[in-house]
Amino acid sequence: MASTKEYLDFVLEQLYGLDEISYRAMMGEYILYYRGRVFGGIYDDRLLVKPVSAAMKLMPDATMDLPYDGAKEMLLVDDIDNREFLCELVEAMYEELPPSKKKKK
C-alpha cells in the first residue's frame, strides 16, 4: 500500500516550525530530509525515523518496524499529533544523521 499525499501534507504541517524540511517521492512512499540529511520517511501512512540514539532516548518505548521488505528496522513515531515533540525529535536527531552522499557524475 502506498502512502497518501494527505498524510505527507499532515506530517509536513506538523514539522512546519523547522527550516529546511524537504521530501522526495520514491516508489509510492516519501523520504524525509532535514537540512539535507535523511531522518526518516513515510511508509504505508506511517512515520518512521532512523533509530539513532537521540530518537531512541526520546521514544524509549517506540516500536521497531520495517518500512518495506528487506529494509533495516526503523522507529515508528506514534505521537504525530504533537507538533512540539516532532520538531524536538527531528532537531535532536540531526547531529547523528550522516551527511547526504554526493552523487557521482
Secondary structure, DSSP 8 states (H G I E B T S, - for coil): ----HHHHHHHHHHTTTSTTEEEEEETTEEEEEETTEEEEEEETTEEEE---HHHHHH-TT--EE-SSTTS--EEE---TT-HHHHHHHHHHHGGGS--------
